[in-house]
Amino acid sequence: MVHPESRKVVDNFFRQEYSKIAAVLVSYFGAGRIELVEDALQDSMLKAMRLWPYSGIPAKPSHWMFVATKNRVLDKLRREARETAFAAGELAALQTIEPPKDVLLDAEIRDSQLGMIFVCCHPALSPESRIMLSLKLLCGLGVTEIARGLFKSEEAVARAISRAKVRLRHAALSLELPQGAELRLRMQTVQTILYLLFNEGYQASRGETIVKHDICFEAMRLCKLLFSHPAIASNELRALFALMCLQASRFEARLETAGGLLTLEQQDRRLWDAELISAGLYYLKEATSTPAVSVYHLQAAIASEHCLAADFAATNWRKILFYYDSLLELSPSLAIRLNRIIAVCHVEGASSALQEWRSIKRANPQASYLSEAAAAYLYKKLDEPQEELKYLQSALPLVHNNAETRFLLQRCRQLQQNQAAKAAL
């Protein structure tokens, strides 16, 4: 008998339990064997996909996956022992490993995950390699998802992850938390990882839906796990968590019943999650106990203005533009400049915003989805449908998410139908 729910269970498990099991096993087998543990865990998941549809889902799937992965690692180590001088005593000790309690915040899982985060952010790795490796090992993101989030090619991401694993394999690393200045240095990368992870869930690069709730909530769980640790807690982390809460509050309003996208202007704000908004505002206030301001403070402040507005027309765009101006001083990235254009449009008008877009385009001529979509938005506000259609069509091949593609195609068809109707008059 085939159990159709088994594939769904494995998919959910991959997001929810993968990093926990990997972290605990690496804490036992050693950071130098990260690649071995990951390969064994992926093999165990493939085995589950083959077996569970017929044998049924185990009563404790996490326990099953832990034991299966541990045994695969041990099998590999036994083969190594026959070929090398691998210590027999170490192998015997590793065979006694038992899975931890299957509890979300069990101390062993928590400490192992925290340790893994900081191992992946080791100074021996380049900043980008740290981010890529962490997104792969800790969060279960694929190469395609990571490439999209970092604006890199898939080949470059795959090579960087492979090199990072080799470097870690040859380094004598511990899963213990770093101290002092080293801890603070690595925290910048850790925060970037969580931010990118949440963004991939909030606006998925591939798939049928634009939102992957499980990825977003995993990023939120890891973020809260970090700032609940007294040695790690910081206002920057609280601001990041506030941003996540405020963005997550709009999940249910971003999609139509049929799965189509809704813009911020179209969303039914009654569907916004009041508890998450309240949590976001609370943690944003907590994050301002000192004068220091980070990019996460400013992005959370922008999100808070949207959440506090009774409707789209009531949005305080001048305040949002002020936050974007401050954000550019801290992080003058192309994405922030393009997002800021929307605020300029609502404060100074679409014509002024279009002039600024052209200036940005001259300096960054390569087409990107965000750039083409921003131009389409401005031409829509200027009531120039032909130009809007032109940039929507330019944006289409740059999108790989099916929900977003359908959204753009629907608008393109609407504009084409309007043009045909006018021509028929």
N, C-alpha and C positions, 0 to 999 in steps of 0.2 A: 504493500500500500504506500502511495506517495503522499507525503505531508507537505502541502503547498506553502505552509507558513514558515518552513525551515529556512528558505533563502532570505526571507525578511528578517528572521531572527539573527542570522549570520551577519547581514548588512548592519542591523542595529548594534550588534555586538561589536563589530569592527569599530564603530564610532565611540561606543560607550565604555568598552572594556579593554580594547587593544592596548592603549598606553599604560593602563594600570598593570596588566599582566607583564608587559614588556619591562616596565620599570622595576617591578619586584624581582623578576628573573635576572635582570642585569645587576641588581644589587647583590644577588647571590653568586652569579657566575663571573662578575667583574665587568667594569666599563670597557675593557679591551675586547670583550666578546659581544658588543652591541650588535654587530652585523650577524653573528651566528644566531643570537636570540631572535632577531627580527626575521631572518630567513626561516627559522624553525616555526615561529608563530604564523607566518604566512602559509607555510606548508600545512600546518594544523588546521587553518581556516579553510584551505582548499579541500582538505580531507572531510571537514564538517559539511561543506557544500555537497560533497558526493554522498556522504553517509546519511546525514540527518533526514533528507527527503524520504528515505526508505526505513531507517531504523527508528525515526522519531527524535524529537529534541530531548537531550538529557535533562534530568530533573535539576541539575546544577550545571548549566552550560559553561560558566566561568571556570568551575572546578575541572570539568572535562578538558577545556582548552589549556588550562594551566598544566595539568598532568601530561597531556599529549605533547605540548611544547617542551616541557622539561625533559621528557624521555627522548625527544628528537635531538635536543642539545647534548644530552648524555651519550647517545649513540655516536654522535659526531666526535665527542671528546674521547670515547673509547677507541675509535679508529685512529685518532691522533696519538693516543697512548701507545698503540702498537707500532707507530711509525716514528715517534719521538720519545724524548725522556720526560714525558708528562708525569707529574707526581702522582703515584698511585694513591697516596693518602688524600690528596686534594680531591681526586675523583670519587673516592669512597665517601668523603664528607658531603660532596655535592649530591650524591644519590639519596641522601636523607631529607632533601628539601621537600617541604610540604606547603601547599597553597595557603595564603593568609585567609582570614575570614572575609567573606564576600559582603563587605560593608563599605558604603561609599566613602566615608571619611575614616576608615580604619587606619590606625596610626602607621602601620607598616606600609600600606599603600601610599598614604600621604607623604611620608618621609622619602620613600623610594621615588615618587614622581617629582618631588621637589629636587632631589638629588639629580635625577635624569635631566631636568630642565637646565640645571647649571653645568652639567657635564657637556651637554650639547652647546652651551654658550662658552666653552673653554677658550681662553685667549690664543691657544695654539691654532685655532681655526680662524679663517678670515671672517669678518662680520657677516657677509652674505651667506657663507657656508654654515655658520651657526644658525641663522634663521632657517635656511633650507632644511638642514638636518633635523631641527626641532619640529618643524611643521610635518616632516615625514615620519619621524619616530614617535613623537609625543602625541601627535594629533591625527595621524592616519591619513593625511592628505596625500593625494597622488601627485605625480610629477606635473601633470597638466594643470592642476589646481594651483600648485606652488608657482609655476611659470607665469600663470595669469596674474597672481597676486603681486609678483615682483617685477612684472613687465620684462621677463626673460624668455628665451627660447627653451623648449622642452629639453633639447639636447644639452644646452648649457647647464640646466638644473640637474639633469641626470649625472653629468660628469662631476659637478661640484659635490653632490651628495656622495658619490662613490669615492672621491678623493678624501672627503671629510671622514668617512668610515675607516679608510685605510690609516689616516693620521691618528684617529682615536685608538685603533687597534694596536698601534705601536707606542702609544703613550701610557704611562703608568698613572691612571686617573682613579680618583675615589669619588663615590657618590655623596660624600659629606659636603655640607654647604660651605662655600667659601666665606671668608671673614673680612670685615673692614672695607678697605678701598676696593679690593677685588670683587667683593659682593656688590658694591654700588656700581662698579663698572659693568658687570655682567647683567645687572638689572635692566639697563637700557635695551639690550638685545632681547631679554625675556619679555619686556613690555611690547616691543615691536612684534614679536612672535604672536602674542595674544591678540594684538590689534589686527594683524593680518588674518589670523584664524577667524576672528569674529567677522571680519569683512567678507571672507570667502563664504561664510554661512549666510550672511545678510544679503549678499548679491552673488549667488553661485556662478562660477565661470562656465559650468556645463550642466547638462541635465534638463529635465522637463520643467522643474520649478525654479523660481528665482531665489527662494528662501530655503535654506537647510537648517531647520530649527536645532537639530541635534548638535551641529558644529558650533552654532552660536552659544548654546547653553553649556557646551563643553568649555569654550573659551571663558565664559563667565564663571564656571565652577573653578577652573584653574586660577583665574584672577583672584577670586575670593579666597581660595586656598593659600595663595601667596601672601595677601595682606592680612590674613589671620595669623601668620607667623610673626612673632614680635621682632625678630631680627630683620625681617624683610619689609614689614608694613611701611608705607609711605603715602604722602598725599597724592603723588603722581599715579600710584596704583589705584587709589580711591577714585581719582578723576577718571581713569580709564574704565573702571567698573561702572561709574555713573554714566559715562557715555554709552556703554553696552546696554545698561538698563533702559535708558531713554530711547535708544534705537530699537531695542527689542519690543518696546511697548507698542510699536506700530505694526507688528507682524500680521495680525489678523485683518488689518485694514488695507494691506498692500495688494491683495489679490481679490479678484471677483470670485463669485461662486464657481464659475467655470474655469478658474485658474488664470484668467487674464490679469495683466498688470494694471494697477491704478496709480496715477501720479499723486503727489502730495496734495495737489489742489483738488483731486477727485475723491480722496479718501473720506470715509465716514468716520469722523473723529469720535463718535460714540463707541466705536469698536476699539479705540486705543486703550491699553491696559493701565488703569488708574494706579494700581499697586506698583507696577514697574516704574511709572512716572514718578510716583511718590518716593520710591527707593532711589531712583536716579537723582532727584533733587536733594534728597537727604545726603547721599554720599558726595555730591558736588559741593554742598555746603561744608561737609566734614573736610573736604580736600582743600578748602580755602582758609584753614586755620593758620597758615603761614603765607607771607607775601609772594613766594615763588610761584610762577605760573608756567605750566608746560603746554605742549600742543594738545594734550588730552583735556586739560582744563578748558581750553578755548573751544575745542570741538564739542565738548559736553555742554558748554555754554550756548553754542549755536543750536544744538539739539534741544536744549531746554526752552529756547525761544519758540521753536516750532511746537513743542508740547504744551506750552503755556497759552498759546494763541487760541482763542475760542473758535476761529475758523481761519481759512487761508488769507482772507482779506485783512484780518486783524494782526497778521504777522508783523513783528517789529523788525523790518528789513534794515533800517538804519543801524540798529544795535547789532544785527547779524553782520552787516558790512564792517562795522567797527571791529568785531571779533575776527573777521577774515583778514583785515589789515594787520591786526596784531599777530595773527597766525603766520602771515607771510614773513614777518620779521624773524620769527623763530624757525620757520621751515618753508623757504621759498620754492616749493616744488611745483611742477607743472599741474598736477591734479588739484592742488589748492588754488592756484591761479584760475583754473577753468571753473571750479565750483564757485569761486568768488564772483565770477561774471554774472551768475544768476542774481546774486544780491545787488550788484551794480545795476542790472536791468530794472529791478523793482524800486531802486532808490533814484537813479539818474535817468532811467529810460533805456529802451532797447537800442536806440541809435548809439548812445554813448557806450553801452556794453559791447555792441558790435565792433566799434572802433578798437576797443581794448582787445577783443577776440582776434581781430586782424593783426594787431601788434604781436600777440602771443603766437599766432600762426606763422608769422614771418620768422620768428626766432626758433620755432619748432615746427618745421614744414611737414614732418612725417605724420600721416593720418593716424588718429587714434579714435576709439569709439567715443570717449568723453569729449574730445574736441569737436567731432562731427555732430554729436548729439547736442552740444551747447549751441552750435551755430543754428541747427534746426529749430531749437527752442526760441532763439532770438528772432529768427525770421517769422516764426509763428506769431510772436508778439507784434512784429511789424506788419503783419497781415500780407506777407509775400509768399503765397503758397508754392510757387514754382521753385523758389530758392529753398524753402523748407523741404520740399520733396527731394531736391537735389542732395541735400546733406543727409536726409534720412536714408536715401539709397546708398550714399557713401558709407554710412555707419553700419549698414546691414552685414556686409562681409566681415566686419570686425567683431561680430557678436557670435558666441558659440553656445549661448544658453537658449534653449528652445522657447521658453516663455517670453524672453526679451525679443527674440526674433519675431514671434507672433505679434507682439505689441507694435513693433516697427512696421511690419507688413500691413497690419490693420490700419495704421495711420496713413501709410502710403496709398492703400486702396481708397481710403476715404478722400484723400486729396485728388487722386486721379478721377474718381467719380464726380467730384465737384467740378473739376476742370472740364470733363466731358459734358456735364449738364450745362455749363456756361456756354460751351461751344455749340450746343444744340439750340440755343435760344436765337 
